[in-house]
Amino acid sequence: MQNIEHFLHKYQSLASSYSTHLKAYIVSIVRKLLQHPPKGIYSINGSNAPTAPI
C-alpha cells in the first residue's frame, strides 16, 4: 500500500510540472481537430451537417 502512495505522490509532482505543457498541447490538438475535422465525424448520423455530434 505504501508503494502505491509513493507512486501517486511521484506521479502527482510529475503531472503538475507537465500540466501546463500538456494543456497547451491538448488545446492545440483540439483546435486542429475543430479546424480540420477528420472525415467520418460528420457521417455518423448520415448527414453532411456542418456541426459535429455532441
DATA-V978464 format. One record per residue. RES is the residue in one small letter. SS is DSSP state (A for helix, B for strand, O for the rest). PSI is psi in whole degrees, -180 to 180 (* if undefined). OMEGA is omega in degrees with one decimal (* if undefined). Layout:
res-><RES	RES>
ss-><SS	SS>
psi-><PSI	PSI>
omega-><OMEGA	OMEGA>
This chain:
res-><m	q	n	i	e	h	f	l	h	k	y	q	s	l	a	s	s	y	s	t	h	l	k	a	y	i	v	s	i	v	r	k	l	l	q	h	p	p	k	g	i	y	s	i	n	g	s	n	a	p	t	a	p	i>
ss-><O	A	A	A	A	A	A	A	A	A	A	A	A	A	A	A	A	A	A	A	A	A	A	A	A	A	A	A	A	A	A	A	A	A	A	O	O	O	O	O	O	O	O	O	O	O	O	O	O	O	O	O	O	O>
psi-><-34	-32	-40	-44	-44	-44	-44	-41	-43	-46	-39	-44	-37	-44	-37	-32	-29	-7	-38	-42	-40	-42	-45	-39	-46	-42	-41	-38	-45	-41	-42	-42	-37	-36	-41	75	139	143	139	-29	-44	-20	10	-46	13	6	161	37	141	7	135	146	142	*>
omega-><-178.8	178.9	179.1	178.1	-179.7	-179.7	-180.0	179.4	179.4	-178.0	-178.8	-180.0	178.0	-178.6	-178.8	179.6	-178.6	-170.3	-177.7	178.6	-178.4	178.9	179.5	179.8	179.7	179.7	-179.9	177.9	-179.6	178.7	178.5	-179.9	179.3	-180.0	-178.8	-177.7	177.9	178.9	-177.7	177.5	-175.3	-175.8	179.6	-179.0	171.9	179.9	178.3	-179.6	-178.5	178.6	-180.0	177.6	-177.6	*>
